[in-house]
Protein backbone atom coordinates (compact mmCIF):
# COMPACT_ATOMS: atom_id res chain seq x y z
CA UNK A 1 0.00 0.00 0.00
CA UNK A 2 1.24 3.47 -0.88
CA UNK A 3 1.68 5.47 2.33
CA UNK A 4 1.30 8.74 0.40
CA UNK A 5 -2.48 8.26 0.14
CA UNK A 6 -4.96 9.29 2.81
CA UNK A 7 -6.44 6.23 4.51
CA UNK A 8 -10.21 5.90 4.66
CA UNK A 9 -11.52 4.86 8.08
CA UNK A 10 -14.70 3.22 6.79
CA UNK A 11 -15.28 0.20 4.58
CA UNK A 12 -15.06 0.36 0.81
CA UNK A 13 -17.55 -1.73 -1.14
CA UNK A 14 -17.32 -2.75 -4.77
CA UNK A 15 -20.76 -3.57 -6.15
CA UNK A 16 -20.57 -6.82 -8.16
CA UNK A 17 -24.18 -7.73 -8.76
CA UNK A 18 -26.66 -7.23 -11.51
CA UNK A 19 -27.70 -9.29 -14.48
CA UNK A 20 -25.36 -7.63 -16.98
CA UNK A 21 -27.96 -7.92 -19.74
CA UNK A 22 -26.32 -5.36 -22.03
CA UNK A 23 -23.10 -7.37 -21.82
CA UNK A 24 -24.92 -10.49 -22.98
CA UNK A 25 -25.25 -11.83 -19.45
CA UNK A 26 -21.50 -12.10 -18.87
CA UNK A 27 -20.78 -10.95 -15.30
CA UNK A 28 -19.12 -7.56 -15.50
CA UNK A 29 -16.66 -8.22 -12.68
CA UNK A 30 -14.89 -10.85 -14.77
CA UNK A 31 -14.81 -9.04 -18.09
CA UNK A 32 -11.23 -8.55 -19.21
CA UNK A 33 -10.21 -5.11 -20.39
CA UNK A 34 -7.72 -4.28 -23.14
CA UNK A 35 -4.85 -4.36 -20.60
CA UNK A 36 -5.60 -7.92 -19.46
CA UNK A 37 -7.09 -6.96 -16.09
CA UNK A 38 -10.71 -7.64 -15.21
CA UNK A 39 -13.02 -4.69 -14.64
CA UNK A 40 -13.24 -5.38 -10.92
CA UNK A 41 -9.43 -5.54 -10.66
CA UNK A 42 -9.26 -1.99 -12.04
CA UNK A 43 -11.60 -0.75 -9.32
CA UNK A 44 -9.87 -2.74 -6.59
CA UNK A 45 -6.44 -1.38 -7.58
CA UNK A 46 -7.78 2.17 -7.38
CA UNK A 47 -9.49 1.73 -3.99
CA UNK A 48 -6.89 -0.44 -2.23
CA UNK A 49 -4.32 2.34 -1.71
CA UNK A 50 -6.85 4.48 0.17
CA UNK A 51 -8.79 1.82 2.08
CA UNK A 52 -7.58 -1.35 3.76
CA UNK A 53 -11.09 -2.75 4.40
CA UNK A 54 -12.76 -3.70 1.13
CA UNK A 55 -15.78 -5.94 0.53
CA UNK A 56 -17.62 -7.16 -2.54
CA UNK A 57 -21.40 -6.68 -2.56
CA UNK A 58 -23.65 -8.88 -4.69
CA UNK A 59 -23.28 -12.24 -6.37
CA UNK A 60 -19.65 -11.43 -7.29
CA UNK A 61 -19.76 -13.81 -10.25
CA UNK A 62 -16.73 -13.51 -12.46
CA UNK A 63 -14.45 -12.16 -9.72
CA UNK A 64 -10.93 -13.36 -10.56
CA UNK A 65 -8.82 -15.54 -8.30
CA UNK A 66 -6.69 -12.54 -7.41
CA UNK A 67 -9.63 -11.10 -5.44
CA UNK A 68 -11.31 -14.16 -3.93
CA UNK A 69 -9.74 -13.25 -0.59
CA UNK A 70 -12.09 -10.26 -0.26
CA UNK A 71 -15.10 -10.66 2.03
CA UNK A 72 -18.40 -10.84 0.16
CA UNK A 73 -21.83 -9.62 1.20
CA UNK A 74 -24.46 -11.60 -0.66
CA UNK A 75 -27.13 -9.23 -1.89
CA UNK A 76 -30.26 -9.52 0.28
CA UNK A 77 -32.28 -7.85 -2.50
CA UNK A 78 -30.81 -9.34 -5.69
CA UNK A 79 -33.47 -8.05 -8.08
CA UNK A 80 -33.37 -4.45 -6.90
CA UNK A 81 -30.17 -3.18 -8.48
CA UNK A 82 -27.76 -0.90 -6.68
CA UNK A 83 -30.41 0.14 -4.16
CA UNK A 84 -30.61 -3.47 -3.00
CA UNK A 85 -26.83 -3.64 -2.78
CA UNK A 86 -26.77 -0.44 -0.74
CA UNK A 87 -29.36 -1.84 1.69
CA UNK A 88 -27.29 -5.00 2.09
CA UNK A 89 -24.16 -2.97 2.77
CA UNK A 90 -25.79 -0.58 5.24
CA UNK A 91 -27.36 -3.51 7.09
CA UNK A 92 -23.97 -5.22 7.47
CA UNK A 93 -22.97 -2.94 10.36
CA UNK A 94 -19.35 -3.28 9.28
CA UNK A 95 -18.61 0.43 9.65
CA UNK A 96 -19.97 3.87 10.44
CA UNK A 97 -19.46 4.89 6.83
CA UNK A 98 -19.06 3.26 3.42
CA UNK A 99 -17.30 4.25 0.21
CA UNK A 100 -18.96 2.56 -2.77
CA UNK A 101 -18.03 1.99 -6.39
CA UNK A 102 -19.39 -0.21 -9.18
CA UNK A 103 -17.23 -3.07 -10.47
CA UNK A 104 -17.34 -1.75 -14.05
CA UNK A 105 -15.67 1.63 -13.58
CA UNK A 106 -12.82 1.73 -16.08
CA UNK A 107 -10.32 4.51 -15.82
CA UNK A 108 -10.77 5.12 -12.10
CA UNK A 109 -7.73 6.14 -10.10
CA UNK A 110 -6.87 6.18 -6.41
CA UNK A 111 -6.88 9.97 -6.47
CA UNK A 112 -10.60 9.96 -7.33
CA UNK A 113 -11.44 7.93 -4.23
CA UNK A 114 -9.05 10.02 -2.15
CA UNK A 115 -10.90 13.12 -3.37
CA UNK A 116 -14.21 11.55 -2.36
CA UNK A 117 -13.07 10.69 1.18
CA UNK A 118 -11.69 14.19 1.73
CA UNK A 119 -15.10 15.78 1.28
CA UNK A 120 -16.49 17.30 4.45
CA UNK A 121 -20.10 17.66 5.50
CA UNK A 122 -23.11 15.40 5.75
CA UNK A 123 -23.57 12.16 3.86
CA UNK A 124 -24.37 11.01 1.32
CA UNK A 125 -21.73 12.57 -0.86
CA UNK A 126 -21.55 11.39 -4.45
CA UNK A 127 -19.63 12.03 -7.62
CA UNK A 128 -20.84 14.63 -10.09
CA UNK A 129 -19.42 14.79 -13.57
CA UNK A 130 -20.34 16.51 -16.82
CA UNK A 131 -23.19 14.01 -17.32
CA UNK A 132 -24.74 14.61 -13.89
CA UNK A 133 -24.84 12.62 -10.65
CA UNK A 134 -23.08 9.30 -10.36
CA UNK A 135 -24.49 7.97 -7.08
CA UNK A 136 -22.60 4.67 -7.47
CA UNK A 137 -19.38 6.49 -6.59
CA UNK A 138 -19.96 7.93 -3.18
CA UNK A 139 -20.01 7.73 0.58
CA UNK A 140 -23.06 6.65 2.55
CA UNK A 141 -23.84 6.25 6.23
CA UNK A 142 -25.95 3.58 7.94
CA UNK A 143 -28.40 6.20 9.22
CA UNK A 144 -30.21 6.10 5.86
CA UNK A 145 -30.83 2.34 6.00
CA UNK A 146 -34.54 2.63 6.87
CA UNK A 147 -35.10 5.09 4.01
CA UNK A 148 -33.36 2.74 1.58
CA UNK A 149 -35.51 -0.22 2.72
CA UNK A 150 -38.64 1.93 2.38
CA UNK A 151 -37.69 2.68 -1.22
CA UNK A 152 -37.12 -1.00 -1.90
CA UNK A 153 -40.62 -1.80 -0.60
CA UNK A 154 -42.17 0.86 -2.83
CA UNK A 155 -39.86 0.00 -5.76
CA UNK A 156 -38.41 3.52 -5.92
CA UNK A 157 -34.99 2.32 -6.97
CA UNK A 158 -33.35 5.40 -8.50
CA UNK A 159 -30.15 6.06 -6.55
CA UNK A 160 -29.83 9.63 -7.85
CA UNK A 161 -33.33 10.37 -6.53
CA UNK A 162 -32.37 8.98 -3.13
CA UNK A 163 -29.36 11.30 -2.99
CA UNK A 164 -31.42 14.31 -4.06
CA UNK A 165 -34.23 13.57 -1.59
CA UNK A 166 -31.71 13.26 1.24
CA UNK A 167 -30.09 16.58 0.24
CA UNK A 168 -26.86 14.76 -0.42
CA UNK A 169 -23.77 16.50 -1.68
CA UNK A 170 -22.71 16.10 -5.29
CA UNK A 171 -19.04 16.94 -5.76
CA UNK A 172 -17.18 17.37 -9.00
CA UNK A 173 -13.52 16.37 -8.85
CA UNK A 174 -10.87 18.05 -10.97
CA UNK A 175 -11.25 17.22 -14.66
CA UNK A 176 -8.19 15.00 -14.82
CA UNK A 177 -9.80 12.59 -12.32
CA UNK A 178 -12.89 12.07 -14.45
CA UNK A 179 -11.22 12.10 -17.84
CA UNK A 180 -11.49 8.58 -19.21
CA UNK A 181 -13.74 7.50 -16.35
CA UNK A 182 -16.64 5.45 -17.68
CA UNK A 183 -18.91 2.59 -16.80
CA UNK A 184 -18.65 -0.43 -19.06
CA UNK A 185 -22.21 -1.36 -19.97
CA UNK A 186 -21.85 -2.84 -23.46
CA UNK A 187 -19.11 -4.70 -25.35
CA UNK A 188 -18.54 -1.51 -27.40
CA UNK A 189 -17.69 0.41 -24.23
CA UNK A 190 -14.55 -1.71 -23.83
CA UNK A 191 -12.94 -0.32 -26.96
Buried (B, 14 or more C-beta within 10 A) or exposed (E): EEEEBBEBEBBBBBBBBBEBEBBEEEBBBBBEBEEEBBBBBBBBBBBBBBBEBBBBBBBBBBBBEEBEEBEBBEBBBBEBBBBBBBBBBBBBEBBEBBBBBBBBBBBBBBBBBBBBBEBEEEBBBBBBBEEEBBBBBBBBBBEBBEBBBEBBEEEEBBBBBBBBEBEBBBBEBEEEBBEEBBBBEEEEBEE
